[in-house]
Structure formats: structure tokens, C-alpha cells
């Protein structure tokens, strides 16, 4: 039986190669994802270890609540100072203590474009030894900064800024733009920098002036004397630290935390790729099962003969499963090799787009090999299990008397009943989802979507009859006898047609759902951008650190500016709730934001007067004139009077008050957003003047309505386009399924095709018949996929609307029509080889075929 299985694999090379392709692509995704994840994790871990080489203990400053403390001047202040450093130096087992200042700085590149990635743009102090070198930052060119007007950059940032030693470098921390002379270029193994950030270095005094106060540090890196135990040294250091103001972490633990942090950033990408690998394998199941079902039908006489000469049912099952396992193993091996190339290519693509992963060799772990091979073999064997059981149940006499028995009515009744139950559960779940109000309920929506899709797949043979018959009316009228024959051939085996179409249906369901939700969310965000915003410009920073409040007045005083309203944030608690509070200029806010008051107004408001949103007022039972006992987030208390209630506005949030009232309660007094209304509408000249007034900082984002809409669309389009690319794999696998089905269908109908040729149907008519059959199958799958996708996106849309109030279901008719055209094209392309093969059959040999 094992030799028989091997012979069967080799006897149907072309057909099984098409089936193997379905397994191969899915395994490639799994293998590529696991290898990519292992490679990046290993590189990050090694970079972290190298970056902290020689560090036994790290002492990090922090406040009692876990956040940095802030002085009266707005700068951070810590209790980690030179005195503490000297105290630690005196401890037994301590060889060295490095004093670090840690901040963030963004360097301006060509065209004032910010370099790096926001919070990964690190800044610190260069600490030279007696030789003038800092071992943590090896110099490539020049020297380390030693004066207030000097700076050093990492190699990648200097290259991106087109700066060389001696050039002036423009940068910003959280204030105005500064310019310093570049005196050195360094290298670093810090994972945050190598993962796409930047590194800016100053001398210690300058770094303290920019980010802290003289004599203070953010971190102490402690080197252990030879033979000292790292854990014991960490315990000693912890005992001398100021209570609740600093923590000590061992170097080993710190390296692990850094590695875990960067790996966490790539977790979403890894999970996304694995989910699409699962989709590809799920689609492949239908093709594999379809292929084995048809192969078994073609070999029914052979199986009957084996049963007649003594083969048991178990032996037949084992023979088919052995054949499937061998096919799965070969496909998985090739898929793993392809996955290795995919992992290398994916890393290269992400690097080219600024991912900046640390250097390191490709890592192929035993887990990745076993997982990829195991998945491929298990999926193939499971897909072949039902066809193998069907083969074993064929009675020898029955199989010898017929080539293909029609499916038993009982099996179709059971299948349709099961499909109706599963579909009903799925639809009921999705209707329930449409009533939910929390985005945390998304897993329920995913379960409901899977049930609906699975139910429709089960019901596909039943649905194929009316839908294919309807399509047959069109094909018959347009193409005559070829169209009619195509319809009859498609309906000949509804289960096979359904299995073939289901592969395409799964891909189009997901693509349609992503497209509809993405299109609706994009238009909702466009509405939100314009809704309630009368300002011509919205100004903020790329790091969300905010603007200096004094700069707001500079913009307001510019010629051509009608009004400018700063927005800062704080919050307060009442006995029954917590709510956000926006601080602004109450005299100009109505000019830049559409405020529709339900009651009261801001006329004459000031001091501790506030206006609250209608939604919050209804929720709490408040009305104009009420006084609230408020406790601000800094624990200070005040009585706030409600002078107005306004219709919901996303820009204003729960409540607004005077900036002078809110600023003292902010963590760092700043302007998060500055809204500007122009006298004569937006213009590029005014935009330049605003940027200039704010110091031309690379941190600035000066956006008009078009910029805001473009920014919103970019994030959504990126997600949708990535999904298109990945889900395209499912469509490719579906094409393989259609080709497989048609090729085997042609083989089964060899005698029939010979008879059609004999009674006068031309070769072109045969080709047309096969092509139309393929197109009908593809359009059937596309129709079901688009319908299920639209339904699921409608239900999920209610959850999306909870975080996006302007969300409405907006069907992208143009794209949906394009999907239908693509499905038709898929049908035509998939039929090229089977149609050509059918047309080239020798008429007499075909009629005499058994």
C-alpha cells in the first residue's frame, strides 16, 4: 500500500504540483514569519547585551508615582546627583560609575524634515575618558562635544541630515530650535537608535541644562569589579538609594527588558503575518480536499480492484493519507525554503522603509522548522481525511460499474441542515454585535464573522444551484450552446463547484470587509476633521510635547491671522466622575471651533467658569448654573461653575475653561494644539510665516484641512493596502484551485468532449465552454464573498462608530465592481491551460477513452 501511495503521487505530477502550491504558499508564510521574528529578536537581544556590556547595575531616577518629577521651571528634577554617584563609587565591588543624562532631540534634515522616529530620537551626554573617547559611543570622525555650542550625532542621522564634521546642525528638544556645530560622528548599538531612531550627544553640562538641572542625572551605570556578584551588588546599591526616587536594576535584567520592549514593537507585525498565513492554509484546505476527492473519483476502478483482491478499508484510508503526508512533506520542505527567502526579503523591505533593525545573521530555530513542516503535513493530511474515508466506503461492485456516483441525498441534507444552523448562529451573532457599544467586544465580532463565513461555505453547494442557473441564463443568451454547456458542467457536481468557489470567496470576504470598513472610516475621519473646526490651521508637534505658551501669542500677532486659540489639557474629579478639561482662550475659541450651545454661553466667562458637553451634562444630570466640587489631577480643589452646555465636539472633549485656570494644574504647562483662523483663508505664505514665528522647529506640524485629511487617509490606506497584498496570496491559491478543478473536470469529461467535437462543436467552442465554466465558478465565489464581506463590515461598523462618532457605512461601489472584474479575469486566466488541453484532445481517442 505504501508503494501504491508513492506510485499515485508520481502518476499525477502536474495535478499534485498545483495542489502542492497551495500548501507551499501557506507554509512559506508561516516559516517566513517565524524566521523573521527569531532573526530580529536575536539581533535586538545581542545589540542590547552589547550596548550594556560591562554594566552590572543601572540606577534610574523616578518619582514616587513612577513618573519623572518636574521643577518650577518646567524641567525635570531628580535626586540622582553627583553625591549619590560618589556614595555608590565607595561601595565594595564597584569599579566604575557612569553618569547619564537622557533626553530626546529631533534633528532637522533637508527641507526641515524631522529625522528619526519621535520617541526613539534619543539624546544624552558624551563622557570622555582620559583618551578623549567614550567607550559607549565609539567615534568614527572628529571628537566628542566639550562645549555648549558643540554636538555629536550617530552615523545614520548625520548621513540623513547630509551633515559632516564642522557643519551647523539644527535640532529641537521640546522648545525653540537650537543650532550647534557638529564636532563628532559616533556609532551605537542602542536598539532604539538602530531600530530607526536617532542619537544626539552633548557635553554633560549642556545636556543637564537642556533636560535637567545642574548636577542631576537620569541614570547611573555601574561597572562591577572583577569577581563581584551582579545580584549582590544590585542589592547593595538599592540600600543607598533615596526612597521612592530611584530604582536599581541588574544589567542582565535591563538588557532583557530592552530586548523585550523592541520585540514587543514587532509583535503586531508577527501576529499579522501569522494570521494571513492561517488564512492561506485555510484556503488551501479546500483545494487539497477538492483535489483528493477528484483523484479518488478518477481512481475508483483502481480502488475497487484493490478492495476486490483483499485490501481493507483501513488500508485504503492509510494509502490516501500516506499519499497526502508525502505531498505535504515535500510541499512543506519547498515552502520552508521559500519562507527563508521571504524572511530575508521582508527584513530588507522594512529596512528600506526605515525600520532600522540591528545587524545580525538569519536565525533558523528548530521550533520554526518543526512548526512549518508540521503545519504543512497536518493541514494536508486533515484535508485528505474525508476523501480517504469516502474512498474506503466505495463498494467494489459499485465502483467497477460506474466512474462517478452522484452524491447521496442524505449527505446533502445533513450538510445543508448543518450549514443552515451555523449560518444562522453567525448571522445572529453579527446582529448582536451591531448592538454592542464597546470596542473590547471585537473578538465576539470575529467569532460571528467566522461562523457566518463557515456557514456560507457549508451551504455553498445549495446556493450554487440558483445562482449558477441565473448566471447560466446570461451565458446561454450571450454564447449559445457553449454557455449552456458551461452552466450544466458547473451544476454537475455542486459540491466540487462550491469547494472551488469557496477558496476565492474567503479571500474576497476579507478584502471586501477591509475595504468597506477602511472606506467608511476614511470618510468618517474626513467628516470629523471638518466637523466643528472653523480654524484654517491646526498646529501641534510630532512628539506631542506641546508648544511653549508664549509662542501662541506670536502667532496671534502675525498679520493675516484673525484669531488663535491655544488648547491645553488637564482633568478633574467630581464626587461622581472623572472628566477631561481643555484650557483655552474663551474669547477666541468660538472663532476657530464651531460651538453650538444647548444652553448658556461663554459670554463674559472667566475665572473658574467652565462649559461642558451635552453628552456629559445628560450623563451626570448637570445644567447651566450648577457648581461642581472639583479635585484636579494635582490634588488641588476648586469650585467650578457651569456657564454653558454645548453640543458634542471632538475637538473640545468633555469640558472647556480658561487657559489661566487650567495651566497651573497641567503636568507640564504647554499648548497641545494651537488653532488658527486666517483673515483671508489659508495660504502657503501664511503657513511659512507661522512656522517662522514658531522657530521653524522640525517638531512642528502646521496642517490645514487638506493636510489633516491626507494624514488620516494615509494611515487607513496603509493598513488596507498591506491587507490587499497579503490577502492576494489567498486569491492566488484560489486561482490554483480553479485550475485544478477544471483540469480534472476536463479529464473526467474526455469522452464527452470527444462526442461534442464529433457532432460539430469546434475547438473554439470547447475553449469557450471551459472558459465560461471557470468564469461562472469565479463569479459565484466573488458574489458570495462580497455579500458576506459587506454584511460583516456592516455589523462591525457599529463597534467602529463607538470610537469614531461620524462613522457611517459607505460602500465603495467602484472598488466592489473592480473586485467582480478581477474575479472574472481570474476565471479567464485559470481556464487558459485546461481550455487549451480540452480543445487539443484527439476526437477519436477521446471517444474511445475509458
N, C-alpha and C positions, 0 to 999 in steps of 0.2 A: 504493500500500500504506500510505503514511503517512496519507493521508486516510481510508482504511479503518479504521486503528487509532484515529484520532480519533473517527470515527463510532461505533465499537464502545464506546468509553468513554462517550460521550454517550447511547448507546442503552440502557445498563443502569445508570442513575444510582443507583437505590436499592440494587442489589446491590453495586455497586462502592463506594458510600459505606460500606457495612458493612465491606467489606474494607479500605478506606482507614482506618477507625477503628483496625484492628489495627496498621497501620504508624504511624499518628498517635500512638498512646499510647506505643509504644516509642521513637519519635523524641523525643517530649516529655520522656521520662526522660533520654535522652542529652543533649539540648540543655539541659534544666534543670540537670543535674548539672555540665556544663561551664561554663555561665554562672555558676552559684553558686560554683564553685571559683575561677573567674577573678575574680569580684567580690570575694570575701573575700580572696584573695591580694593583689589590688591595694590594697584598703583597709588590710590589715596592713602592706604594704610602705610605703605613704605615711605611715602612722602611725609606723612605725619610723624613717623618714627624718626626719619632723617632730620626733619625740622626741629624736633625736640631732642636731638642727640645730645647727651650729656646733661639733660635736665632731670634731676631727681625729684624735685618738688616745685610746684607752681603755687605762689601765693597771689590770690586775686582779690582786689578791693571790691566791696559791695556794701550796700546799706542794709539795715535790719530787715527790710521788706523784700530784699533781693534785687532792688534796682539802685543805680548809682545815685548818690546824694548830689544836691545842687546848691551852690553858694548864692549869695545875694546878687552877684554879678551875672548869674545865669550859667556859669561854668561849673563843671563837675568838681567836687571836692572829695578827697579820700583821706583815710587815716593811715594809708600805706605811705610812709615817708622815709627819709634818709635815716632817721633814728631807729625805725623798725628794721631797716636793712642792716644797720650796724649791729643791732641786737641779735639778728639771725646769723650774721657772719661769725659772731662769737660762740655759737653753738658747736659742740663737738660733732665731728662728722661732716661739717660744711666746708667745702673747698672754695666755692665762689658764689657770689650773688649778683645777678644781672638785674638792673632796674629798668623797667619798661613803661613807656607812656604809649597808650593805644588810643587812636582816634580814627577818623575817616576823612579822606580828602579826595576830591574828584578833579582830575586833570583835564584841562580843555584841549581837545585835539584840533585838527584843521577845521576851519569853519565854526569854531567854538562848540563843536560837538563833544559831549561828555564821553570820556573813555572809561572802560570797565563796566561793572555791574553793580551800581548803587551801594548796597550794604557790604559788598565784597571789596570795596575800594579802601584798603587799609592804609593807615598812616602810623608812624612811630618814630622812635628816636634811634639814631645811629650811635653806637657806643664803641669807639675805637679802643684797642689795646695799646700797648707801648709801641707796636709796629704800625699803628695807624689803621689797622684793619679790624672789622667787626666779624668774628667767626660765623655769626648767624647770617650775615649778608655779604658774601664774597664779592669783591669789587672786580668788575670787568674793565671799566675805564675810569680814569680820574681818581678822586679821593672822596672820603666821606664828608658830609656837611659839618662845618665847625663854627659857623657864624649865623646871625639872624637872617641874612639875606641869601642863604645857600640851601640847596635842596638836592636830594638824590632820588632816582627813580629805578624801578625794576626794568630789566631789558625790554620786555614786551611792551610796557607802557611808553618807554622812551621811543621805541620804534614806531608805535601807533601815533605818537604825537609829532613824529618827524623831528625830534629834538636830539641834539648832540651836546656834548660837554661844552659849556660856555654860553649856551643859548638861554634866553629868558623863558621861564615856564609859568603859564597862568593856571591857577587852580583855586578851588574854593573848599572850605570846610563846612561851616554852617552859617557863614556870614558873607561879607563882601568878597570880591575876587582879590586874590593876592598874586603878586609876581615875584619870583625868586630865581636866582641863577643856578642852572644845573651844573653841579661840580662832580657828580659821580653817577655811574650806572652799575647796578648790582644784580645778582641773581638770588633767587629764593626758592625754597621747597615748600613754602606755606601753601597748603591745599586750597585755601580760599583765593589766593592770588593766582595759582596755577589753574584754578577752575574758572578763570575768566575775570578775576578782579584785578586790582592794581595795587602797587605799593609805593608810598611816598614817605621819604625819610628826612628828618630834620635833626639838628643837634638837640641834646636833651633840654636845654633851657628854652629853646624856641618851641619844642613840642609841648612842654609844660605850659608855656604862655598861650598856645593855641587851644589846648584841650583841657588843662587842669589849672593848678596854681603852683607857684614856685615851690620846689622841694617835695612835691607829691608825685606818686606813681600809681599806675593801674595794676601793675603786676611785678612780682619778683620771681625770677627764675633761678633756682638754687641748684648748684652742682655739688655732688657728693664726693667726699674724699675717698680714695681707694679703700675698698673693703667695707664701706658703710652700707648698712641695710636701708633700702629705699623706704620701706614701710615704717621702720622705726624712726627714720629721720623725719618723715612726714608727721608722725605723732609728736615729735619734739617741737617742730616748727609750729604746729597747731596750738601748743600750750602758750606760746609767747605772743600770739596774735590778739589784737583788740577785739573784744567780744562783739559779735554780730556785725563786724565791719570788714572782715576779711576771712577768706577760706583757704585752706591748704589742700592741694590735690597732688597725688603722686604723678610723676612723669608718665608712667605706664598708663595710668587711668586717663590722663589728659590726652595722650595720643589716641587712645581708643575712642574717646568722646569726639575728637576732631574727625576721626575716620568715620564714625557713625553719623555725624552731622552731615558730612558731604555725601555719604552713601544714601542718607535719607532724602537728599535733594534729587537723587536719581531713581528713587523708589517708584515714583509715579510713572516715569518712563518705562521702567522694567515691567510694572504691572500692566501698563497699556499694551506693550508688545506681547506679553504672555496672553492677555485676553484676546488679542487678534489671532494669536497662534491657535488658541482654543476654537475660535470661530472657523479658522481654516480647516482644522481637523474635524470639526463638527460637520462642515460641508462635505469634507472628504468621505465621511461615513456613508453618505447617500450614494456616492459614486462607486465606492468599493462594494457596498451591498448590491447595488444595481448590476455591477459587472459580474459578480459571482452568481447572481440569480440567472443572468442571461447565459453565462458559460455553462451552468448546470443544466439549463434547458436544452442547450445545444448538445450536451453530452449525456442526455437522458438514456439514449440507447446503450451507450457505453456503461453507464451506472447500472442499468438493468441487467446487462450481461454479467457484470461483476457480482451483482446480487444473485443471479441465477447459478453462478458457479461456486457460491458459498460465502461471499463477503457479507459480513453482518452490517447492521445499521451503524453500529459504533465505528466500524472500520471505515465506512463511507464518510461519516462525520469527521473522523480523525484525518482522513485523506484530504478533505477540503480544508480543514483547519491547518493542517501541515502546509498545504499549498499557500494559504493566506499568511501563515507565520513566516515562511520563506520569502514571500513577496514583501512583507512588512520589514523583515530584517534587511533585505537588500536596499529597499527604498529608504529606510532609516539611516543606513550607512552613507548612502549618497546624500541624503538630506542633511546629515550632520556635517559633511564636508562643505556643502553649500552654506550651512549655518555659520561655519567658521569664517567663510568669506563675507557673509552678511554682517557678522560682528565687527570684523576689521573695517568694512566699508561704512558701517553705521558710525563707528567712532571717528573715522576720517571726515564724514559729512558733518557731524556735530562739532568737531574741531574747527572745520572751515567756517562754521556759523558762530564761532566764538565760545564754544563750551569750555575749552581750556582744561581738559583733563590732564593730570600729571602723566609724565612719561612712564612707560612700563611695558614689559613683554605681555603677549597674549597668554592668558591663563585658561587652560583646559582642565577642569576639575573632574574627578571620577563621577561626581554627582551629575554633572552636566552630560557626560557621555551616557551614563546609565539612564538618566531621565529621558533624554532624546530617543535613544534606541528603544527603551521600554514603552514610551508613549506610542511610537510608530507601530511597534509589533502588537501591542494591546489593542489599539484602535482598529488595526486591520483584522485581527482575529475576531474581535467583537462584531465588526461589520459583516464578517463572513459566517457568523454562527447561525443566524436564521436561515440563510440559503443552504447551509450544510444540513440542517435539520430537514429542510424541505426535500433535499436530495435523498436523504435516508428513508423518507416516508413513501417514496415512489415505489409502487408495486411493480415487480419485474415485468409481468404480462402487460400491464397498463402502459409502461414506458416503451415496451417493444412495439406496441401498436400505434403509438402517436408521438409526434415530435414535441408538441407542447400542449399540455392540458390547460383548459381555461381555469382561472381561479375559482375555488369553491365559493358558492354564495354565502355559506355560513361564515367563512373567514372575512368576507367583505362586510357582512352585517355586524360582526363583532368589532371590526376596525372602525366602521362608521359610528357605531354606538360609543366606542371609547373616544373617538375624535370629537363627537358632539359634547361629551362630558368635559373633556379637557378644554375645549374651546370655550364652553360656557363658563367654566371656572376662571379662565383667563380674562374673558370679557367682563365678568362680574368684578374681578379684582381690579381691572383697569377703571371701571366705573367708580369703584370705591376710591381708587387713587385720585380720581378727579374731584373728590370732595375733601381730600386731605389738605392741611394748611401748614405742614412743617416740611422743610427740605430734608430733614432727617429720615423722612419716610420714603426716600428714593429706593432703598432696597426692596420695598414692597412693590414699587412700580416695576423694578427689574424682574421680580418673580412673576408679576402679572403679564409682562411682555413676553417672557419666555413661555409661559403657559399658553398664551394666545397663539404665538408662533408655532409651538409644538402641536397644538390642536389643529391648526390650519394645515400643517404638514400631514397629519394623520388623515384629515378629511380631503386632502388634495385629489385622490382618485375619484371621490364622489363629485367634487367640484369640477373636475376636468370634463365630465360629460357635457353639461350645459354650456360651459364657457368655450370649449373646443368646438362644439357643434355650432355655436354662434359665430366663431371665427371661420368655421367651415363654410358658412353661408357666403361670407365675403370672398374667401379663396375660390369657391366654386364659380361665383359670378365673374370674378376677375380673370381666373386662369383655367376655367373649364374643367376638363376631366382630371388634369394634374392636381388642381386644387381640391377636387372631391376625393381623389385617392389619398392625398396628403391627410385630409381630415379623417378618413377611415383608418389609415395606418396609425394615426395618433391615438384614436379611440380603441384600437385593437387590444391594447394592454394598458388600461388606465393606471394600474399601479406603477408600471415602468415609466410611463409618461410623468406621473406625479413625482416619482423619485428623482427623475432627471430635472424637472422644473423646480423642485424644492431647493436644489443646490443654488440655483440662481435667485430664487425667492429670498433665501436667508440673507444673501449679500445685499439685495435691493431693499429689503426691510430695514436693515441697519443704516444703509446710505440714505434712504428716504427719511427715516426718523431724524438722523443727524441734520440733514438739510433743512427740514421743516422747522425743527427747534432752533437751529442756527439762524435761519432767515427771520423767524419771528422774533428771536431775541435781539438780533441786529436792528430790526426796525423799532423794537421797543426801546432800545438804548438810544436810538436816534431821536425818538419822541421825548425820552427823558432828558436828553441833552438840551433840547429846545424848550421843553415844557417848563414854564416858570422862570426861565433865565432870560432876562432882558439885557443883560450885560453883553458887550461885544467881545470882551476878553476875560478869560479865566486864567489866573496866574498862580502857579504853585512851584514846587521843587521836585526833582526826580527822587530825592531821598526822603521826602515827606517831613523834613525837619522844620519846614516853615520859613517865613521871611522875618527879617527884623522889622518890628512895628514902625520904626522911624522911616523906613523906606516907602511905606504906604503913602505917606504924605507927599513924598517926592513925586510919585506917580500922579497923585491927585492934582498937583500943581502944574503938571505938564500942559502946554497949550494943546487944545484939541480934545482934552479929557473933560467930559461933562460931570462925571461923578465916579468915585472909587469907594468901595465898601470892603473893609477887611473882615475876614471871618476867622475867629479863633474858637477853640473848643475847650469845654470843661464839662462838669456834670454835678448833679447834686442828688441827695436822697431826701425823700419825704417820709413820713411815717408809713406810707403805703406803697412806695415805689422808688425806683431809681430812673433818672432820665438824663439825656444829654442836654447841654446848653451851649448855644452858639453866641459868641460875643461879637458885636458889630457896631458900626456907626448907624444908630437908629434914624438919623436924619437923611441918610442917603440909601439905605437898604432897599427902600421901595422903588428907587430909580433903576437898580440893577437886577432886582428879583421881583417877579410877579407875586404880589401878596393880596390875596382875596380874603378880607376879614369877614368872618361869620358874625362876630360881634366885637365892639370896641375898636381901638385903633392904636397906632404908635404916636399919634399927635401929642407932643408935649411930654413923651415918655423919657425917663432917665432914672438915675439912682438905682434902686432895687426893683424897678418895674420890669416885667417880662411879658412876652406874648407866647402862647402855647398853641400847638397844633390842634385842629378839631378832633383828630383821632384820639389824641392823648386826653383831651378835655372830656370826651364822651366816655372813655375808658375809666377815668377817675371821678367823673361826676363834677368836674370843675366848671365854673362860669366866670365871666368877666366881673372883676371886683373882689374875687376871693384872695385871701392871703395864705401863703404856704410857709410852713416852718421847714426851712431847707438846711441841710447839712452838706456842705461842699465836700469834694473828694479829699481836700486837705484838712478835713475835720472842723473847719470853721463854720459857724452857724449864722444864718441871716433870715429875715422875714422878707419874702418875695411877693409882690402884688401882681396879680394877673390883670393887665390893662387891655388885652385883646386876645381873640381866638381866631386863627387863620386856617384856611383850607390847606390840606396836606401839600407840602412842598419838600421834595427830596433834598434840595439844597440847604434848607433850614433845619430839618430834623424835628426833634420834639419841642424845642423852645428856643427863643432868642432874647437877648438882653443887651445892655450897653457894654461895649468893649472894656470900658473903665471898671465895670463891676466884675467881669469875667477874668480879666488878665491876672489879678492877684491870686487867683485860685488855679491857674494853669501850672502844669509841671514845669514847663519852660515857656515863659511869655513870648509868644510868637504869633504870626499870622499864617494860618494854614493855607488859606485861599484868599486871593485878592480879586474882587470882581470890578471890572472897569467898563464904564459906558462912555463911548466916544460921542463927540458932538455931531460929527458928520459921518458916522458909520466907520467900520473897521478899514484900515489901510495898512500896507506894508511899512509905510513911513512911520506911522504912529507906533506900530509894533516894534520897530527898531528903536524909537525914542524911549519906549517903555523898558526895553532890555537895557539900553544905555543908562537909564535912570537907576536901574537896579544893579548896575555894575557889570553888565554883560557876563554874569556868572554862568558857568557851564551847568550849574544845578537848576537853572531856571526853566520853567515850562510856561511859555506865553502862548495860549491857544485861543483861536477864535472858534466859532461854531463848526466850521468845516474841519478844523484840526481835531476837535473833540469827537466828531462823528467818525473821522478816519481812524483815530486811535481806538475807538470802541469796535469798529468793524475789523481792524487788524487782528485783535485778539480772538474774535469769533471765527474769522476766516481761516486763521492758522489752525485752529482745532478741527474745523470742518475739512480743510484741505488735507491735513495729516490723516484724518479718518478715511477720506477718499482713497488716498494712496494705499493705506493698509488694507482697507476692505476690498480694494481692487484685486488683492490676492484671492479673495473668496470668489470673485467673478471669474478670474482666470481658471480656478478649479472647476467652476460651474461649466465653463466652455469645454473643459476636458470631459466632463460628464456627458454633455450633449454629443460630442464627437464619438465617445464610446458607445452611447446608446444607438446612434444612427448607424455606426459601423456594424454593430452586431445585428441590428434590425435588418440591414441590407443582407447580411449573411443568412439570416433566417428566411428571408423572402427571395432567395436566389431563384428558385423555380418560378415563383410568382412573377418576378421581374422578367424572366425569360419568356413567360407566356405573354406578358404585356408587350414585349418587343415583337413577339411573333404575330400578334393581332394588329400591329401597326403603330404602336406608340414609339415615337422617335427617341433617340438618345437625349435630345434636348428636353423632351417631356419627362424622361426618367429623372434627369438632373433637377428639373423644376419641381417635380414631386417631392424629392428628398429635401430640397432647399425649403420648400413651403412647410414640410413636416417639422423641420428644425426651427423655422421662424415661429410657427404656431406654438411649439413647446416653450420657446424662449419668451414669447409674449404672454403666455399663460403664467409662467413663473414671475415675469415682471409685473403683471397685473395684480397677482396675489401679494407680491412683495410690497408694491407701492400702497395697496389698500391697507395692509397690516401696519406698515410704517406710518402712514398718516393717522390711523386710529390710535396707535400707541403715543405718537407725538402730541395728539390732542389731549390725551389723558395726562401725560407727564407735564404738559404745558401749564396745568393748574399749579403744580408744585413750583415751576419756574416763576410763575407770576407772584409768588409769595416774596421772592427776593427782587423781583422786577415788576413793580406795580403796573407799568404801562404795557405789559406783555399781552399780546393777542395773537391767536393762531392766524398766520398769514401764509397761505400756500404759495410756494414759488412755482407757478404753473409752467413757466419757461423751462426750469430745470427738470420738472417732472416729465414734461414732454421729451426733453433730451434723454432722460433715462429710458423712456419707451423706445426711442430711436436707437439708442445704444443696444438695447436688448434685441431689437430686430437685426441690427448689424452683427451682434454676437451669433444669432441664429444663422445668418448667411455665411459667416466665416467658418462656423463649426461644421457646416454642411459641405464645405468645399471638397475635402478628401472623400467622405462617404458617397457624395453625389457622383464624383468622377469615377469612383470604383464601381458603383452601380451601373453607370452608363457604359462602362467598358466591358461588362460581362458578356461572354460569348453566348449568343442566343440558344444554340443547340445544347451546349454543355450545361447551361443554366436549367433548361427544361429537364434534362436528364439527372440533375443533382438529387441526392437523397437527403 
